[in-house]
Amino acid sequence: MQERIQEFVLATLTEMNYDVAEVTGDTDLGPAGLDLESLALAELSVQVEDEFGIKFDMDELETTALMTLDQFTADVARRVATAAAGSAA
């Protein structure tokens, strides 16, 4: 699941005109790496929410900016699993 999420995130960033050619799992989403600004993080979050049926709180965007790509995809995978477990109950 995490690999599928990462592929989706990279495709979305490409559509948003970010160069992801050198991006690895260790690349920061924020200033130290991709340098996604708050608007870009919000757009990425909305795309991920729509694709995977999860929800982010707007106050989480600051935390997201400090994550690496691997940390972000792991967080999304955890949310997807939690949402799936919740809907199965």
N, C-alpha and C positions, 0 to 999 in steps of 0.2 A: 504494500500500500504506500509506503513512504517513497518508493521509487516513482510510482505513478504521480504522487503529489509533487515531487520535485520536477518531473517532466512538465507538469501543468504549470507550475510556478515559472519555470524558465521560459516556456512558450508564452505565457502571459507577459512576462517582462520584455520579451522580444517584441510582442505586439505594442507594448508601451514605449518602444524605441530605446530600450536599454541594451547595451552590448554585453551579452552573456558568454561570449566566446572563451573568456579566461575564468569564468565563474566555477568554483568548486564547492563542495559541501562546507568548506571552512571559510568561505567568503561571507563577510558581514553584510547584512542588508542595509545598514546605516552608513554613517560618514566614513568609517574605516574600510568600506568595501564598495558596494554598489552605489552608495550615497543616495538611497531612496529618501526623498523628503516626505513630510507627513501626508501630503496629497497623494503621492504615489503609493505610500504604504496603505492608505485608506482604499485606493482603487484596487490594489492587489488583494487586500482583505475581502472586499466585496466580491471580487471574482472567485476567490477561494470559497467564500461562503456559499455563493450560488452553485458552484461546481460540486461541493462536497456536503452541502446541507448542514453546515455548522454556523455558529454565530460568534463574532468577536465583539467585545465591548470597546467603545471608542477610546477609553482610557488605557487600553492595552497597547496602543500603537507605539508609545514610547518604549515599552519593553520589547516590542517586535523589532524596532530599529537596532536594538543591541544584540539581536540574535544572529547567528550564522544561518546559512541556508539549511544546513542539516538540523539545527535546533528548531527552526521554524517548521520544517516539514515533519519533524518528530512531534511537535506540538499539535500540528493539524491532524496527524494520524491519531494521536491520543484523543483529540476532540471527536473525531469521526467514530472511533471505537466506543467512546463514552455515549455519544448520541445513539449509536446502533444498539448498545446495551440498554439504554433508557427506553427506546422505542420497542424493544423486544419484551420488556417487562410488562 
